[in-house]
Amino acid sequence: MLNVKVAQLQPEDLEAIRAFEKTLSGDICLLAVEKSEALYVLEAKLAPNRWQRVDRAYPEIADLKAFYDRHQDAHSAKAALKAYLNSSGARKLTKRPIRIRLSIPIIDD
């Protein structure tokens, strides 16, 4: 699940978004979120050159997050996940290489 904050919009901004939504085809809804510096994702290696978010690679682990706002938080989560996978409670789970990837760099105008 993404860890984002919903943006607080002025009424005129909300109307501009709604007007733009009407120009889009299909059932498309736009969501305004606050900017962050970057978004880091934890991924597990499934096969050569095939990576998947850890929350999808390990659905057996409840409340496992894949996205983090800070690199340090992602690094701490990776260390905790690796420790859990090495523990006796997770013997049934397949241990896979885990990486941290910069998912969405935010570029300002």
PEGI-V553502 format. One record per residue. SS is DSSP state (hx for helix, st for strand, lp for the rest). PHI is phi in radians with two decimals (NA if undefined). PSI is psi in whole degrees, 0 to 359 (NA if undefined). Layout:
ss=SS phi=PHI psi=PSI
ss=SS phi=PHI psi=PSI
This chain:
ss=lp phi=NA psi=139
ss=lp phi=-1.25 psi=142
ss=lp phi=-1.85 psi=81
ss=lp phi=-2.19 psi=159
ss=lp phi=-1.89 psi=134
ss=st phi=-1.22 psi=134
ss=lp phi=-1.29 psi=144
ss=lp phi=-1.55 psi=113
ss=lp phi=-1.81 psi=148
ss=lp phi=-1.34 psi=154
ss=hx phi=-0.97 psi=322
ss=hx phi=-1.21 psi=327
ss=hx phi=-1.18 psi=318
ss=hx phi=-1.10 psi=320
ss=hx phi=-1.14 psi=323
ss=hx phi=-1.13 psi=320
ss=hx phi=-1.15 psi=315
ss=hx phi=-1.08 psi=322
ss=hx phi=-1.14 psi=320
ss=hx phi=-1.17 psi=322
ss=hx phi=-1.02 psi=324
ss=hx phi=-1.17 psi=336
ss=hx phi=-1.43 psi=346
ss=lp phi=-1.49 psi=150
ss=lp phi=-1.50 psi=152
ss=lp phi=1.39 psi=196
ss=lp phi=-1.67 psi=67
ss=lp phi=-1.79 psi=132
ss=lp phi=-2.16 psi=132
ss=lp phi=-1.66 psi=144
ss=lp phi=-2.13 psi=129
ss=lp phi=-1.70 psi=125
ss=st phi=-2.19 psi=157
ss=lp phi=-1.26 psi=145
ss=lp phi=-1.23 psi=148
ss=lp phi=-2.29 psi=168
ss=lp phi=-1.17 psi=321
ss=st phi=-2.88 psi=170
ss=st phi=-2.34 psi=121
ss=st phi=-1.82 psi=142
ss=st phi=-2.15 psi=138
ss=st phi=-1.60 psi=129
ss=st phi=-2.24 psi=148
ss=st phi=-1.93 psi=141
ss=st phi=-1.46 psi=123
ss=st phi=-1.68 psi=325
ss=st phi=-2.78 psi=173
ss=lp phi=-0.98 psi=128
ss=lp phi=1.04 psi=26
ss=st phi=-2.31 psi=111
ss=st phi=-2.10 psi=149
ss=st phi=-2.43 psi=149
ss=st phi=-0.95 psi=143
ss=hx phi=-1.12 psi=328
ss=hx phi=-1.19 psi=336
ss=hx phi=-1.60 psi=331
ss=hx phi=-1.30 psi=329
ss=lp phi=-2.16 psi=70
ss=lp phi=-1.18 psi=344
ss=lp phi=-1.23 psi=338
ss=lp phi=-1.56 psi=115
ss=lp phi=-1.24 psi=144
ss=lp phi=1.03 psi=31
ss=lp phi=-1.43 psi=123
ss=lp phi=-1.69 psi=147
ss=lp phi=-1.91 psi=335
ss=st phi=-1.92 psi=139
ss=st phi=-2.43 psi=145
ss=lp phi=-1.36 psi=329
ss=lp phi=-2.06 psi=144
ss=hx phi=-1.10 psi=322
ss=hx phi=-1.10 psi=320
ss=hx phi=-1.13 psi=319
ss=hx phi=-1.13 psi=320
ss=hx phi=-1.14 psi=318
ss=hx phi=-1.13 psi=319
ss=hx phi=-1.15 psi=322
ss=hx phi=-1.12 psi=315
ss=hx phi=-1.09 psi=319
ss=hx phi=-1.17 psi=320
ss=hx phi=-1.14 psi=317
ss=hx phi=-1.12 psi=320
ss=hx phi=-1.11 psi=319
ss=hx phi=-1.13 psi=317
ss=hx phi=-1.14 psi=334
ss=hx phi=-1.51 psi=352
ss=lp phi=-1.40 psi=167
ss=hx phi=-1.26 psi=338
ss=hx phi=-1.27 psi=344
ss=hx phi=-2.05 psi=29
ss=lp phi=-1.08 psi=332
ss=lp phi=-1.35 psi=341
ss=lp phi=-1.46 psi=144
ss=lp phi=-1.38 psi=126
ss=lp phi=-1.36 psi=132
ss=lp phi=-2.28 psi=155
ss=lp phi=-1.07 psi=141
ss=st phi=-2.08 psi=137
ss=st phi=-2.28 psi=159
ss=st phi=-1.90 psi=126
ss=st phi=-2.19 psi=139
ss=st phi=-1.27 psi=110
ss=st phi=-1.48 psi=310
ss=st phi=-2.34 psi=99
ss=st phi=-1.34 psi=135
ss=lp phi=-1.62 psi=124
ss=lp phi=-1.95 psi=122
ss=lp phi=-1.51 psi=153
ss=lp phi=-1.21 psi=NA
